[in-house]
Amino acid sequence: MLCASLASAKTVTPQQYGALADGVHDDTEAIQTAINQRGEVLFPEGEYLISKKLIVYSGSTLKGNGNAIIRQTKDTFILFNEHAQSLGGEQDQNIIIDGLRLDGSRVNAKSEYAAGMYFCGVRNLTVRGCKFEQIGGDGIYLGRGGKDTHCERVHICNCTFNNCGRNASNPRQSIAVVFAEDVRIQNCTMNNTRKTSYGVDVEPNKPDEHSSVVVSGCRMIGCGISCGGNKSARKTITVSKCHIDCSGSENATLSVVRTNAKITGNTIISNGNQNGITIVTSPSAVVKKNSIRDASAGVLVTDGADNVVIRGNTIVNCSSGVYVIKSRGAAVLSNILKTKGKGVYIRMESSGTRVEKNKIETETGMDVYSKESADVRVRRNKKLQ
């Protein structure tokens, strides 16, 4: 889905209300006054210092040319929607943020909640072509609004996130999705090697929170994707055509827990200690046509992730290619597996697993190894030539 087009009734600049954009003076009040006009705010090139959060409203458009920097000078949010914490259940809508650079490098990031953009209960939100640099909290946070409202129809595209979530006590993410439906994250770049930080983290906190997310065409260096949170929350994620490289960090590349998941056409490079793709308690997940290398297990299927389909993947230089444990009915079909250890490892009540039409090469000679699992069907596999 394409990002929404820019539209506004009135265009103003912060300079009309006294902003200097010189990297010395505090421009908070001038920017806020410009936003209060409820139209399009155009940010000319410059460095705008802010000392408190900026409130955006329904219909707000904030637009830069890629060289307008909004820089925090205190440990607080940068952009915050008007009704994010409203008790009345009002929802902001039709907000567009385009071409701005948000920077948190001047603050110590003592608060994990000092997000670049903190939006709750917003409908029709577009964030396009923005850069997030050294934000202490999440680069973008999408969460619960008043009276249990959720974000809806959110498009984040062509954005860059560098070293976001750098709070030392509880590192955060480039993008955190807590309570949001129809979130599309497209063609973004995320760089972060800080331990436990993710590029995208889908993390509902409560049983009634739910999220659906599509991540496509993104490039992540040092950080990956996690979809977990509250065990009773409903989550759906599709990850396609992404490049995820955690070879230079300790972080996991891609994991889903209790999630309706489809993972297709990605390139995944791990660090040798983490798995390439981890599927936990996520029945009927689809893992298809991915390239995975340098992982512990290329694909790990575990803890009741029944009827998972693993088809057409290329998995090389991993300790094991596909590892199925405590999960029934997995279908491991038409993959290329070139591994240090077992090609396919099946154990502990993983009955009904099918291993068919794979091409396998292992250093140990254990192409398929099954233990403590009944009715495992292994047929028409070949040695990798």
LONUBA-875161 format. One record per atom (N, C-alpha, C): z, x, y. Coordinates in steps of 0.05 Angstrom, whole numbers, plus 5000, padded with zeros to 4 digits. Layout:
N
ZXY
...
% end
This chain:
385
500050174976
500050005000
500050185025
498350115044
498250285068
500550225087
501250425103
503350385123
502450185143
504350045154
503649835174
502449965199
500749825213
499649925237
501549895260
501250065280
502950055303
502149825321
504149685332
503649465350
505949435369
505549375394
507749325413
506749175437
508649055451
507948895475
508149065500
509749285500
510249445524
510749725516
509649915531
510050205525
511450335548
513750475541
515250625560
515850905549
516751085566
517651345557
520551385565
522051555551
524851615559
524951745587
522851885594
522752015620
522851815643
521851575639
522051375659
524951295666
526751355648
529551285651
531351525653
530151755660
531651995666
531852215645
530452185622
530552395602
529052645613
530252875606
529053135614
527653275590
528553225566
527353345542
527153645544
529153775555
529154055559
530854215540
532154075520
533854205501
536554295513
537154215537
539654285550
541254045557
540053845570
541453605580
541553395558
543653225559
543953005540
542152775549
540252695532
538352485538
539052225524
541452195513
542051965497
541651705513
542851685536
542751435551
539951365560
538451565568
535651515576
533951405553
534351525529
532851435506
533651145499
536251105499
537250835491
536250625511
536250685536
535150495556
532250435551
530750635544
527850595537
527550415513
529250465492
529050295468
529850005474
531849975493
532749705500
530649535513
528349645520
526149495532
524749325510
525349385485
524349225462
521349245459
520149465465
517249495461
516749765446
514649895454
513950165443
515150375461
516550565449
517550795463
515851035455
514451155475
512851395470
514351635478
514751825460
516152075465
514252305471
513952385496
512252625501
513552875488
512053085486
513053335474
515553435488
517453525473
519953635485
522253615465
524553715474
526953715457
529053535470
529653315456
531453105466
534153135453
536153195468
538853225456
540252955457
541652885435
543152635434
545952695424
547952545435
550752585427
551952345413
550452135410
551251905394
548851755383
549351575365
547051445351
545451275370
542851255364
540951085379
540550835363
540850605377
540550345364
537750245368
536450175345
533750055347
533849765339
531949605349
532049315347
529649205331
529648955325
527348825314
524948865333
522648945322
520348985338
520149255351
522149425347
522049685360
519949865348
518450015365
516650225356
517450485371
518050695356
518550955368
516451145358
514951265377
512651415370
512651685384
512251905368
511852165379
509152275371
508652525379
506052645372
506452875352
508852885340
509553105321
510953335335
511053345362
512353555376
514653455393
515453215389
517853105402
520253125383
522153285391
524553335373
526953185384
528153015367
530752895374
532853045359
534653185373
536553375361
539353275365
540853255343
543653185344
545253415356
547253335373
549253535382
551953465372
552253235360
554853155347
554253035320
556253035303
555952955275
555852655273
553552535278
553252245278
550452175269
549951915265
547251825258
545351895281
542751915275
540751935297
539651655303
538451515284
537451245288
538951045270
539650815281
541350625268
540450345276
539850165257
538849905266
541049725276
540449545294
542349385309
544249235291
543249105270
544948935254
545749065227
545749325227
546449475202
549149395191
551049345209
553749275201
554548995211
552548825216
553148555226
554548385204
556548235212
557948055194
556547785192
554647735210
553347475211
550947445193
550047665181
547747655163
545047665177
545047725203
542447765217
540948005206
538347975204
536648195194
534748295215
534648555220
532648665237
530048685221
527748675235
525248685222
523048815240
520848895227
518549005241
519249245258
520449445246
521149695260
519249915250
518150065269
516250275263
517250535276
517450745260
518151015270
515851195263
514451325282
512051465277
511951735291
511651955276
511052205288
513352345303
515852275296
518152405309
519252625291
520552825304
522053035289
525052995295
526552955273
529452925275
530753175265
532653285280
533753555274
536853545276
538153645255
541053665255
542153945254
540554135261
541254415258
543554515276
544054365298
546154445316
548954355309
549254185289
551854075281
552754195255
555354185250
556454305226
556254125201
555353875205
554953695182
557453655166
559653595180
562153535166
562153255154
560453085164
560352805154
557952765137
558252675113
556052615095
554452375105
555552215124
554251975133
552652025159
552252275167
550752325191
547752335184
546752095176
543952075167
542052095191
539552185184
537552185205
536851895213
536251735193
535751445197
537451285178
539051105189
540850945174
540050655178
538750535158
537750265161
538950095139
540049865147
541249675127
540149395133
539349265112
538448985115
535948955132
534149155132
531749145149
529349045133
527848865145
525248775133
522948905148
520948985133
518549095145
519149345162
519849555148
520449815161
518250015154
517050145174
515150365169
516250615181
516350835165
516951105175
514551275168
513151375187
510651515182
510451775198
509651985184
509052245197
511352365211
513852315201
516252435214
517152685199
518652855213
519753095201
522853085204
524153145183
527153145182
528053425176
529553545194
530353825191
533353855191
534453955169
537354025167
539153795175
538553555165
540253325170
542753355153
545153295164
547653325149
547953125127
547252875133
547352665113
544552625101
543952375092
541352325081
539252335104
536852425097
534652405116
534252125124
533851945104
533651655108
535451525088
537051335097
538851175081
538050885083
537650745060
536950465059
539150315044
540550135058
542850015045
543349725052
545749635046
546549365048
547249285077
546049065086
546748955112
548848745111
549248605133
551348395134
550748165115
552748035104
552547815085
550647885062
550948135052
549548225028
546448225031
545448255055
542548275058
541648555049
539148585041
538148835032
535648905047
534949165047
532449245059
530049145042
527849095055
525648975041
522949055054
521049125038
518349215047
518649455066
519349675053
519749935068
517550125059
516150245078
514050435073
514750695087
515050905071
515551175081
513351355073
511751455091
509351605083
508851835102
507752045089
506852295103
509152415119
511552415109
513852535122
514652795108
516052965122
517053215112
520053225115
521453305094
524353335094
525153615086
526453765104
527254035098
530254065100
531554135077
534354185076
536053955087
535353715078
537053485086
539353455067
541353305075
543753265058
545453505055
545653665076
546953925073
549953925077
551253685077
554153675078
555353825054
557154005059
558054185038
559754045017
561353855024
563253735005
561853524988
559753384998
558353184982
555453184991
553853374981
551053394989
549553134985
547853065004
546452815003
543452864997
541752675003
539052674994
537052675017
534552725010
532452685030
532152385036
532052225014
531851935017
533851804997
535651645006
537551494989
536851204990
536351084967
535750794966
538050664951
539650504966
542050384954
541550084949
540349944968
540049654965
537449584979
535149594965
532549554978
530449484957
528749294965
526549204948
523949284961
521949334944
519249404953
519249644971
520349864961
520350114976
518150284965
516350384983
514150544975
514350814990
514551034975
514851294986
512351454978
510651514998
508051614992
507451875007
506352074992
505352315005
507352465023
509752475014
511852615029
512452885016
513553065032
514253335022
517253365026
518653465005
521553495006
522353764996
523753915012
524654185004
527654205006
528954254984
531854274984
532854394958
534054624959
535054754935
538154724933
539354574951
542254544950
543054394925
544954494910
545754374885
546654084888
545653914870
546253624867
544753464888
543153584905
541553424923
538853344910
537953104917
535452994906
533452944929
530952954921
528852864940
529152564945
529152414923
529552124924
531752054904
533751904914
535951814897
536251514900
535751374878
536151084877
538851034865
540750944882
543550944874
545050694883
544350464872
545950224878
548950274871
550650194890
553550254886
555050024873
553949774874
555349544864
553549384845
554749224827
553249084807
551148894819
551648784843
549748594854
547648724872
547748984875
545649124890
543349194871
540949174882
538549214865
536449354882
534749504869
532749664883
530249684867
527949674880
525349734867
523849934885
522950144872
521850374887
519350474873
517350544889
514950684880
514850954895
514651174880
514351434892
511751544882
509951604901
507251704892
506251924911
504852114899
503552324914
505452504929
507952524922
509952684936
510152964924
510953154940
511453424932
514353504937
515753574916
518653634918
519153924908
520354084924
520954364917
524054394917
525154464894
528054504892
529654254888
528354024889
529753774886
527953574871
529153384858
527653194842
528252904849
528052734829
528452444832
530652354812
532452194822
534552074805
534651774810
534851624788
535151334791
537451264772
539751194784
542151144769
543950944783
546251034792
548150854806
549650674788
550550444798
552150264783
550750174757
552250174735
550950114709
549949834706
550949644723
550049374721
547949294741
547349474759
545349414780
542549414768
540849244779
538049224770
536349424785
534949604771
533349814784
530549834771
528549864787
525849914778
524650144793
523450334779
522150564792
519550634779
517550694795
515050804786
514651074800
514151274785
513651544796
510951634786
509051684805
506351754796
505251974815
503752154803
502152364817
503852534835
506352584827
508152754843
508153034831
508853234848
509253504840
512153574845
513653624823
516553674825
517053954813
518054134830
518554414821
521354494827
523054504806
525854594809
526254864797
524155024795
524355284782
526155474798
526455434824
528155604840
530855484847
531655274833
534255154839
535655074813
538154974816
539654874793
539254574788
537654444804
537554154804
535754054781
536353804773
534753664753
532153564767
530053534751
527453454762
527153154763
527653004741
527152724742
528852584720
530652404729
532352264709
532651974717
532651794697
533051514702
535151414682
536951244693
539151144677
539250834681
539050694658
539150394659
537050284679
534650374676
532550314695
529950224681
528550034693
525849974685
524050184697
523050364681
521650604692
518850644680
517050734698
514450814690
513851084704
513351294689
513051564699
510351664689
508451694708
505651754699
504351964717
502952144705
501152324720
502452524738
504952604732
506452794748
506253074737
506653274755
506953554746
509953624751
511253704730
514153754731
514754034720
516054194737
516854474730
519854494732
521254544710
524154564711
525054854713
527554894708
528755164712
529655284685
528855164663
529655264637
532255154626
533955064644
536554954635
536654644636
535054524654
535054244656
532654124641
532853864635
530653724622
528353664642
525953634631
523753554649
524053274658
524153084639
524552804645
526852704626
528852584638
531052474622
531152174624
531052034602
531051744600
533651664586
535451534601
538051454590
538351154591
538851034568
539450744567
537350584583
534850654581
532750524596
530550434576
531050204563
529150104543
526350064554
524350124537
521550074543
520450234566
521750454573
520650634594
518050744584
516250814603
513650924596
513451204609
512851404593
512451684602
509651764593
507851784612
505051804605
503452004622
501952174609
500052364622
501452544643
503852634637
505252824654
504753104644
504953304661
504953584654
507753694659
509053794638
511853874639
512154154628
513554334642
513954604631
516554724640
517454924625
519755084631
522354914632
522554724613
524954554612
526554604587
528954504586
530454504561
529054314542
529254054546
527453864532
525353774551
522853774543
520853664560
521453374568
521953214547
522852934551
525252884534
527452794546
529852724531
530152414532
530352294509
530752004507
533451954493
535351824506
538051824495
539651564502
541651514486
543651304491
542551034494
541050934474
540050664475
537550624491
536050834496
533450804509
531450734487
531550484478
529850394456
527050334464
525150374446
522350304449
521050444473
521850684478
520550844499
517850954488
515850944506
513251044499
512751314513
512051524497
511551784508
508751864498
506751844516
503951854508
502352034526
500752214514
498752364529
499852574548
502352664543
503552874560
502853154550
502853344568
502653624560
505253764566
506553864545
509253974548
509254254537
509754454554
509554734546
511954894555
512555104539
514655294545
517355164549
517954964533
520554834533
521954894507
524654874508
526154924484
525454724462
525154474470
524054264452
522154094468
520153984454
518253824468
519253544475
519953384454
521053124458
523553104441
525753024453
528353004439
529252714440
529452584417
530252304416
532952294402
534952174415
537652164404
538951894410
539951754390
541251504393
539551294407
536951304401
535051114413
532951034392
532450784389
530750684367
527950614377
526050644358
523350544363
521750704383
522350954388
520751114406
518051164394
515951174412
513251234403
512351484417
512051704401
511251964412
508352004403
506451954421
503651924413
501852104429
500052244416
497752384428
498652574450
500852714446
501752914465
500953194456
500853384475
500553664468
503253804473
504253924451
506954034452
506854324444
507554504462
507654784456
510354884464
512154924444
514954964450
516155214437
518455294447
519955514435
521455424410
522455184410
523955074388
522554854373
523854624371
522654404356
520554264374
518354174361
516454014376
517453744383
518353594362
519653334366
522253344349
524453284362
527053294350
528253014351
528852894327
529752624325
532452624310
534552504322
537052514308
538952284317
540952234300
543152044305
542151764311
541451614290
540951334292
538551264309
536551434308
534051384323
531851284304
532551064290
530750964269
528250844282
526150834266
523650714275
522050884294
522651134297
521151304315
518451364302
516351354318
513651424309
512651674323
511751864307
510652114317
507852144306
505852084323
503152054313
501052184332
499052314320
496752424334
497452624356
499652774352
500352984371
499153244362
498753424380
497953704374
500353874381
501354024361
503954154364
503754454356
504954614372
505354904366
508154984373
509655084353
512455164358
512955454348
514755594361
515355864353
517055864327
518455644322
520255624299
518855514274
516455394278
515155254256
516154974250
518154884266
519254614263
517754424281
515454324273
513854154290
515353884294
516253764273
517753514275
520253544257
522553494269
525053524254
526753264258
527353134236
528852884237
531452914221
533552804234
536252824222
537752564228
539052454208
540752214211
539351974223
536751944217
535251724227
533351624205
533251364202
531651234181
528951144191
527051114173
524450994179
523051144201
523051404200
521551564219
518751604208
516751534223
513951554214
512551784228
511751984212
510452224222
507652234209
505552214225
502952224212
500752304232
498652424221
496252494236
496752684259
498852844257
499353054277
497853304268
497153474287
495553714281
496853954294
496254184283
497054434296
495354474321
496654574342
495154624366
493554874362
490954854367
489155084363
488955254388
% end
